[in-house]
Amino acid sequence: MRYTDIAIIGGGLSGSTAAAMLGRSGMSTVLIDPHESYSADFRVEKISGHTQLERFLRTGIAESVLRRATFVGENWIARFGRLLDKAPSRQFSMLYDSLVNAVRDEIPAGVERICAKAVLVETSTERQKITLSNDKVISARLVVLANGLNVGLRHQLGIARKIVSACHSISIGFDVVPAGRDSFDFPALTYFSNGRATASPTSRCFRSARGCAPICSFIVASTIPGYVSCAARQPRR
């Protein structure tokens, strides 16, 4: 049996950030996740505004992680084909898997990372016992359950989730390439028509016979059609 102070189940953004912070503070910590690295996922994340950025900076890992993100310092706002405003912005956008793997890179070597799935958690007033898919057992004073949408362990522990809005959004993904020019005119764009949708940006650089073409990639979560928010970054040559 492996003994530790804190066992974190789940190596997504929350679990990996907790592991990085606890490891840096010198706490005996184990991170349990089935995957060595976070695989590609149809999701993006953004960190924006003073409050979010200040909180992320307090983790101690923000500067290194945000260097891999797309920074947007200005947002163009348009409606019905007309440019209305150019508003200051402070936003960092990143593919979710890239963000998680960047955070994982900041986890200190002193944090043990176990590539397995937690299949059972048994609790007590003193220590908690975690049984893994490889038949190993972890004993921890505290268990951090950060396994996202996986409901099995929550059901075992009697933890319920209240769904506030079922089927809240529909997500689609697409790429936009500037036509007849090297780059987009806008650093970021919010467009309104008759309704609303939201988009989070990433940037990619595709090689072709003509060289490197800037591409603005989006994942859109839409509840009301007609509104699009996006951003583009110049690719590195």
C-alpha positions in Angstrom: 0.0 0.0 0.0 1.2 3.5 -0.9 0.8 6.1 1.8 0.5 9.9 1.0 -1.0 13.0 2.5 -3.1 13.9 -0.5 -4.4 11.8 -3.4 -5.8 13.6 -6.4 -8.1 11.6 -8.7 -8.2 13.1 -12.2 -5.5 15.0 -14.1 -7.6 17.5 -16.0 -7.2 21.3 -15.4 -8.4 21.3 -11.8 -6.5 18.1 -10.7 -3.3 19.1 -12.5 -3.4 22.6 -11.1 -3.9 21.2 -7.6 -1.1 18.8 -8.0 1.3 21.6 -9.2 0.4 23.9 -6.3 0.5 21.2 -3.6 3.7 19.8 -4.9 5.3 23.2 -4.9 4.2 23.7 -1.3 6.0 20.5 -0.3 2.9 18.4 0.4 3.1 14.7 -0.1 0.9 14.3 -3.1 -0.1 11.6 -5.6 -1.9 12.4 -8.9 -4.0 9.5 -10.3 -5.0 9.6 -14.0 -5.2 6.9 -16.7 -3.3 8.9 -19.2 0.4 10.0 -19.3 -0.6 13.1 -21.2 -4.0 14.7 -21.9 -5.1 13.7 -25.4 -6.7 16.0 -28.0 -10.2 17.2 -27.0 -12.9 19.2 -28.7 -12.7 22.0 -26.1 -11.0 25.3 -25.6 -10.5 27.5 -22.6 -9.8 31.1 -22.0 -8.6 33.1 -19.0 -9.7 36.7 -19.2 -10.3 39.8 -17.1 -8.5 41.0 -14.0 -10.1 38.7 -11.5 -9.4 35.4 -13.4 -5.9 36.4 -14.3 -5.0 37.5 -10.7 -6.3 34.2 -9.3 -4.4 32.2 -11.9 -1.2 34.2 -11.2 -1.5 33.2 -7.5 -1.0 29.5 -8.5 2.6 30.2 -9.3 2.5 28.5 -12.7 0.6 31.1 -14.7 3.5 32.9 -16.4 4.9 29.7 -17.9 1.5 28.3 -18.9 0.3 31.5 -20.5 3.3 31.8 -22.7 1.7 29.0 -24.7 -1.6 30.7 -25.1 -3.0 33.2 -27.7 -3.1 36.6 -26.2 -5.8 39.1 -27.3 -5.3 42.7 -26.3 -8.1 44.2 -28.4 -11.5 43.1 -29.4 -13.4 44.5 -32.4 -17.2 44.6 -32.0 -19.4 44.5 -35.1 -23.1 44.3 -35.7 -25.0 43.8 -39.0 -21.9 44.3 -41.1 -20.6 47.5 -39.4 -17.7 47.9 -37.0 -19.0 49.6 -33.8 -16.0 49.6 -31.4 -12.5 48.5 -30.8 -12.4 47.6 -27.1 -9.4 46.8 -24.9 -9.1 43.2 -23.9 -6.9 41.0 -21.7 -7.6 37.4 -22.7 -5.6 34.3 -23.1 -7.0 31.4 -25.2 -5.8 27.9 -25.6 -6.9 24.4 -26.6 -8.0 22.6 -23.5 -5.6 19.7 -24.0 -2.7 22.1 -24.6 -3.6 24.0 -21.4 -3.8 20.8 -19.3 -0.5 19.5 -20.6 1.1 22.9 -20.0 -0.1 22.8 -16.4 1.1 19.2 -16.0 4.6 20.3 -17.1 4.7 22.5 -14.0 4.0 19.6 -11.6 7.2 19.1 -9.5 9.0 15.8 -9.7 8.2 15.1 -6.0 4.5 14.5 -7.0 4.1 10.9 -7.9 2.0 10.4 -11.0 0.2 7.1 -11.3 -1.2 6.1 -14.7 -4.3 4.1 -13.6 -8.0 4.5 -12.9 -9.4 4.8 -9.5 -12.2 2.3 -9.2 -13.1 2.4 -5.5 -12.8 5.0 -2.7 -13.4 4.0 0.9 -13.6 6.8 3.4 -13.0 7.0 7.2 -12.4 9.6 9.8 -8.6 9.2 9.6 -7.5 7.8 6.2 -9.1 7.2 2.9 -8.4 4.1 0.8 -8.3 4.2 -3.0 -8.2 1.0 -5.1 -6.8 1.4 -8.6 -7.4 -0.5 -11.8 -3.9 -2.0 -11.6 -4.9 -3.5 -8.2 -2.7 -1.2 -6.2 -4.0 0.6 -3.2 -3.4 4.2 -2.1 -3.9 5.4 1.5 -4.4 9.2 1.9 -5.4 11.6 4.6 -7.3 13.6 2.0 -8.8 12.7 -1.4 -9.4 15.4 -4.0 -12.0 14.1 -6.5 -11.4 16.0 -9.8 -12.5 13.4 -12.4 -14.9 15.7 -14.3 -17.9 14.1 -15.8 -17.1 10.5 -14.6 -20.0 9.7 -12.2 -19.0 6.3 -10.9 -17.0 7.4 -7.9 -19.4 10.2 -7.1 -22.2 7.7 -6.9 -20.1 5.4 -4.7 -19.6 8.3 -2.3 -23.2 9.5 -2.4 -22.3 12.8 -4.1 -25.1 14.2 -6.2 -25.0 16.8 -8.9 -27.8 19.2 -9.6 -28.3 19.9 -13.3 -29.4 23.6 -13.7 -29.8 23.6 -17.5 -29.9 20.3 -19.4 -28.8 20.4 -23.1 -27.6 23.9 -22.6 -25.6 24.3 -25.8 -24.6 22.9 -29.2 -20.9 22.9 -30.1 -19.4 23.0 -33.6 -15.8 23.6 -34.8 -14.5 25.3 -37.9 -11.4 27.0 -39.4 -11.4 30.4 -41.1 -8.6 31.4 -43.5 -8.2 35.0 -44.7 -8.9 35.3 -48.4 -6.5 37.4 -50.6 -4.4 38.6 -47.7 -1.8 37.3 -45.3 -3.7 37.8 -42.0 -6.9 39.0 -40.5 -7.3 42.7 -39.8 -8.7 42.2 -36.3 -6.8 40.7 -33.3 -10.2 39.5 -32.0 -13.8 39.9 -33.2 -17.3 39.8 -31.6 -20.1 39.9 -34.1 -23.8 40.3 -33.4 -26.8 39.7 -35.7 -30.2 38.6 -34.5 -29.2 36.4 -31.6 -26.2 35.1 -29.7 -23.5 32.4 -29.9 -20.1 32.4 -28.3 -16.7 31.2 -29.7 -13.3 30.6 -28.1 -10.2 30.9 -30.4 -7.1 29.0 -31.0 -4.5 29.6 -33.7 -2.7 27.1 -36.0 -0.2 27.3 -38.8 -0.7 25.0 -41.8 2.2 24.3 -44.2 1.4 24.2 -47.9 3.2 24.7 -51.2 2.7 28.4 -50.7 4.2 28.5 -47.2 2.5 29.0 -43.9 -1.1 30.1 -44.0 -2.6 31.8 -40.9 -5.7 30.0 -39.8 -8.2 31.0 -37.1 -9.8 28.0 -35.4 -12.9 28.1 -33.4 -15.1 25.9 -31.2 -18.5 27.5 -30.9 -21.0 26.8 -28.1 -24.3 28.3 -29.3 -27.5 28.8 -27.4 -29.0 31.4 -29.7 -27.8 31.7 -33.3 -26.4 34.9 -34.7 -23.6 36.1 -32.3 -20.0 35.0 -32.9 -17.0 36.0 -30.8 -13.6 34.9 -32.2 -9.9 35.8 -32.2 -6.9 35.4 -34.5 -3.2 35.4 -34.0 -0.4 35.9 -36.5 1.4 32.6 -37.0 5.1 32.4 -36.4 7.1 32.4 -39.6 
